């Protein structure tokens, strides 16, 4: 099954481009090059709406029905924890992209309150955060990630991109690469997903297989009956392809993208082992999954229409089986507000093979 999830959407429908909202309160950190700045990001996280709702609830100069509606919405936001979640998401985005990268214990980004973040960092890092917040406030529309995930014979990628995973292809080279990789002998297309998400928001795409197995047993003692009952504890093993992506606007008009690809496999059938449990020494069978995972992550800048190629080795090949590589081709596109509806309604290309263990084998 394919899950395309755009998690934790920003709550503000229209993001104001008020430069005054960017001004941080700054406190100099003594005897160090690190500076501490606190930024109000209420307009990006829904905290501003929360404050306005709270103020409306206690006002006497507006109708009671309006105050009641404001209270209901205020309680809804508090109960869901949406403002805190989006603030945390913004913090994670800054940590992933800030330049220069955070280093040492003094350089940190934390959420100090819903709708408020504090950055302890060098001048270059503070400047990056200020620019990032300006660009995020000015960003209109959404980001669409388009991916094609292939399985190819080991070493086949080298002939296509000079042997380098993480190669960025110009817009006019994407179609040619796609044509060449799909014509490789033994290559197969596992998945052709896409996901639409908001700027600076984590999106997750999965093609997974879930398998229930007996993890353990729980003993229940019935003293009056002089009995022990062993109840199985069922867990779920999840394997397959799992992709996390997020994007932010870059100064050059493209998008900065941070992506992590995980590919996991497990031996089938799951290994079983007999054990004795309880005072009576009941013999039961538990299952012990053996999971292998390959992981690839990178950060890169994509111009309009460009794509990045990443690869990781298949972690689950069996003895005697030829090694294979998993190849990810990904584009990140800006979608204007007038085109968001069409992008959401566009059909998703079907995956030629829904089982990542079957392609090309």
C-alpha positions in Angstrom: 0.0 0.0 0.0 1.1 3.5 -0.7 0.7 6.3 1.9 1.3 9.9 0.8 1.1 11.9 3.9 1.8 15.7 4.3 2.1 15.9 8.1 1.4 18.9 10.3 0.2 21.5 7.8 0.8 25.2 8.7 -2.3 26.7 10.1 -2.1 30.2 8.6 -4.1 30.3 5.4 -2.6 33.6 4.3 0.9 34.4 5.5 1.5 38.1 6.1 4.7 39.6 4.7 5.2 42.0 7.6 8.9 42.6 8.1 8.3 43.9 11.6 7.2 40.4 12.6 10.7 39.2 11.8 12.5 41.5 14.3 14.0 39.3 17.0 14.6 40.2 20.6 18.3 39.7 21.0 20.5 39.1 24.0 24.3 38.9 23.6 25.9 35.8 25.0 29.0 36.9 27.0 32.5 35.8 26.2 31.5 33.9 23.1 30.8 34.4 19.4 27.4 32.8 19.9 24.4 35.1 20.0 20.9 34.2 21.3 17.8 35.5 19.4 14.1 34.8 20.0 11.8 34.9 17.0 8.0 35.3 17.0 6.7 32.8 14.4 3.1 33.0 15.5 2.0 33.8 11.9 3.6 30.6 10.6 2.4 28.3 13.3 -1.2 29.4 14.2 -0.1 30.9 17.5 -1.2 34.3 16.4 -4.7 33.0 15.7 -4.7 31.4 19.1 -3.8 34.7 20.8 -6.5 36.6 18.8 -9.1 33.9 19.7 -8.2 34.2 23.4 -8.5 38.0 23.3 -11.9 37.7 21.6 -13.2 35.4 24.3 -12.8 38.0 27.0 -14.0 41.0 25.0 -17.4 42.6 26.1 -17.9 44.7 22.9 -18.6 41.7 20.6 -21.7 39.5 20.4 -21.9 36.5 22.8 -22.3 34.2 19.8 -19.0 35.4 18.3 -17.3 34.9 21.7 -18.7 31.4 21.9 -17.4 30.5 18.4 -14.0 31.9 19.3 -14.0 29.9 22.5 -14.8 26.7 20.6 -12.1 27.2 18.1 -9.6 28.2 20.9 -10.4 25.0 22.8 -10.1 22.9 19.6 -6.6 24.3 18.9 -5.5 23.7 22.5 -6.8 20.1 22.6 -5.2 19.1 19.3 -1.8 20.6 20.2 -1.6 21.8 16.6 0.3 25.0 17.4 2.9 23.3 19.5 3.3 20.6 16.8 3.8 23.1 14.0 6.3 25.1 16.1 8.3 21.9 16.7 8.1 21.1 12.9 9.6 24.6 12.2 12.4 24.0 14.7 13.2 20.6 13.0 13.3 22.3 9.6 15.7 25.0 10.8 18.0 22.4 12.4 18.0 20.4 9.1 18.8 23.4 6.8 20.6 26.1 8.8 23.9 27.2 7.4 26.6 26.9 8.8 25.4 23.7 10.4 24.9 23.6 14.1 28.0 22.5 16.0 28.8 22.1 19.7 26.6 22.4 22.7 26.2 26.2 22.4 24.6 26.2 19.0 20.9 25.2 19.4 17.4 25.8 18.0 14.5 25.2 20.5 10.8 25.9 20.8 10.6 28.2 23.9 6.8 28.6 23.6 4.0 27.9 21.1 4.8 30.2 18.2 8.2 31.2 19.5 11.6 29.8 18.7 15.0 30.6 20.2 18.2 30.3 18.2 21.6 30.2 19.9 24.1 30.5 17.1 26.8 32.5 15.2 26.0 35.6 13.2 25.9 33.7 10.0 23.4 31.3 11.4 21.2 34.1 12.8 21.3 35.7 9.4 20.3 32.5 7.7 17.3 32.1 10.1 16.1 35.6 9.4 16.4 35.1 5.6 14.6 31.7 5.9 11.7 33.2 7.9 11.4 36.0 5.3 11.3 33.6 2.4 8.9 31.3 4.2 6.5 34.1 4.9 6.7 35.2 1.3 6.2 31.7 -0.1 2.9 31.3 -1.8 1.4 27.9 -2.7 2.8 24.5 -2.0 5.6 22.1 -2.9 5.0 18.9 -4.9 7.5 16.1 -4.7 7.6 13.7 -7.6 9.5 10.4 -7.3 10.4 7.4 -9.3 11.9 4.5 -7.4 13.8 1.8 -9.4 15.5 -1.5 -8.7 18.5 -2.0 -10.9 21.5 -4.5 -11.2 24.4 -3.6 -8.9 26.7 -1.1 -10.6 24.3 -0.1 -13.4 23.8 3.4 -12.0 27.5 4.1 -12.5 27.1 4.3 -16.3 24.3 6.7 -16.0 25.5 9.3 -13.5 29.3 8.7 -13.4 29.0 6.4 -10.5 27.8 9.1 -8.0 24.7 8.9 -5.9 23.5 12.4 -5.1 23.9 13.7 -8.6 21.6 16.6 -9.5 20.3 16.5 -13.1 19.3 19.7 -15.0 15.7 19.9 -16.2 16.6 19.0 -19.8 18.5 15.8 -18.6 15.7 14.3 -16.5 13.7 12.7 -19.3 16.8 11.2 -20.9 17.9 9.7 -17.5 14.5 8.2 -17.0 14.4 6.7 -20.5 17.9 5.2 -20.0 17.3 3.7 -16.6 14.0 2.2 -17.6 15.6 0.6 -20.6 18.3 -1.2 -18.6 18.2 -5.0 -18.7 16.9 -6.3 -15.3 15.6 -2.9 -14.1 12.2 -2.5 -12.7 10.1 0.4 -11.5 8.9 -0.2 -7.9 7.0 3.0 -7.1 5.9 6.2 -8.8 4.6 8.3 -5.9 4.0 12.0 -5.5 3.0 14.2 -2.5 1.9 17.7 -2.1 2.9 19.5 1.1 3.4 23.0 2.5 6.7 24.8 2.7 8.9 23.7 5.5 6.6 20.8 6.3 7.7 17.1 6.6 6.1 14.7 4.1 6.3 11.0 4.3 5.8 8.4 1.5 5.7 4.7 2.2 5.4 1.4 0.2 5.4 -1.1 3.1 4.4 -4.6 3.9 3.1 -5.3 7.4 3.4 -8.7 8.9 1.9 -9.8 12.3 4.1 -12.1 14.5 4.1 -13.5 18.0 6.6 -11.3 19.9 6.2 -12.7 23.4 3.7 -14.2 25.8 2.0 -12.8 28.9 1.3 -15.1 31.8 -1.9 -14.7 33.8 -2.1 -16.7 37.1 -5.4 -17.9 38.3 -4.7 -18.9 42.0 -8.2 -20.2 42.7 -8.0 -22.6 39.8 -4.3 -23.3 40.2 -3.8 -22.4 36.5 -1.6 -20.3 34.4 -2.8 -18.9 31.1 -0.3 -17.8 28.4 -1.6 -15.1 26.1 0.4 -14.3 23.0 1.6 -10.7 22.5 1.2 -9.8 18.8 3.5 -7.2 17.2 3.6 -5.9 13.6 6.7 -6.0 11.5 6.9 -3.3 8.9 9.3 -3.5 6.0 9.6 -1.8 2.6 10.3 1.7 1.4 10.0 4.8 3.7 10.8 8.3 2.5 10.9 11.6 4.4 11.2 14.8 2.5 10.8 18.5 3.3 11.5 21.6 1.2 12.1 25.3 1.7 12.6 28.2 -0.8 16.2 28.8 -1.8 17.7 32.2 -2.5 18.1 31.3 -6.2 14.4 30.7 -6.8 14.6 27.0 -6.5 14.0 24.7 -3.5 16.3 23.4 -0.8 15.4 19.8 -0.1 16.3 17.5 2.7 15.5 13.8 2.0 16.0 10.5 3.8 15.3 7.2 2.2 15.0 4.0 4.1 14.7 0.5 2.6 14.2 -2.5 5.0 13.7 -6.2 4.4 13.1 -9.2 6.6 13.8 -12.9 6.2 10.7 -14.9 5.4 9.5 -17.0 7.0 10.1 -15.3 10.3 12.5 -17.4 12.5 10.6 -19.3 15.2 12.1 -20.5 18.5 10.5 -22.6 21.3 10.9 -21.4 24.9 9.5 -22.4 28.3 7.7 -19.8 30.4 5.8 -19.7 33.7 6.2 -21.7 36.8 4.9 -24.8 35.0 7.4 -24.4 32.2 4.9 -24.2 29.4 6.5 -24.6 26.0 5.5 -21.9 23.6 6.8 -20.6 20.2 7.9 -17.0 19.7 9.0 -15.4 16.5 12.3 -13.5 16.1 12.3 -11.2 13.0 15.7 -10.5 11.4 15.5 -7.0 9.7 18.1 -5.3 7.6 17.9 -1.7 6.5 19.8 0.5 4.0 19.6 4.2 4.5 20.5 7.3 2.4 20.1 10.9 3.2 21.2 14.2 1.7 20.4 17.9 1.3 20.5 19.5 -2.0 19.2 22.5 -4.0 17.0 21.9 -7.0 16.4 24.5 -9.7 12.9 24.4 -11.4 12.5 21.1 -13.3 15.8 19.6 -12.0 16.0 16.3 -10.2 18.3 14.5 -7.8 19.4 10.8 -8.2 20.2 8.9 -5.0 20.9 5.2 -4.6 21.4 2.6 -1.9 22.2 -1.1 -1.9 19.4 -3.6 -1.5 19.9 -4.9 2.1 17.8 -8.0 1.7 19.4 -10.1 -1.1 19.6 -13.7 -0.3 22.7 -16.0 -0.6 23.6 -16.6 -4.2 21.4 -13.8 -5.4 22.9 -11.0 -7.6 23.3 -7.7 -5.7 21.0 -4.9 -6.7 20.7 -1.2 -6.1 17.6 0.9 -5.2 17.6 4.2 -7.2 15.5 7.2 -6.3 14.8 10.0 -8.9 13.1 13.0 -7.3 11.9 16.4 -8.4 10.6 19.2 -6.2 8.3 21.7 -7.8 6.7 24.9 -6.6 2.9 24.9 -7.1 1.3 28.3 -7.2 -1.9 28.9 -5.2 -4.0 29.0 -8.4 -2.6 25.5 -9.4 -3.0 23.7 -6.0 -6.4 22.3 -6.8 -5.3 20.8 -10.1 -2.2 19.3 -8.4 -4.3 17.7 -5.7 -6.7 16.2 -8.2 -4.0 14.9 -10.6 -3.9 11.1 -10.7 -1.0 9.2 -9.2 0.9 7.0 -11.6 0.3 3.3 -10.7 3.3 1.4 -9.4 4.1 -1.3 -11.9 4.8 -3.7 -9.0 3.4 -3.1 -5.6 5.8 -5.5 -3.9 9.4 -4.0 -3.6 10.8 -7.6 -3.3 9.4 -8.8 -6.7 10.6 -6.1 -9.1 13.2 -7.3 -11.6 13.8 -10.6 -9.8 
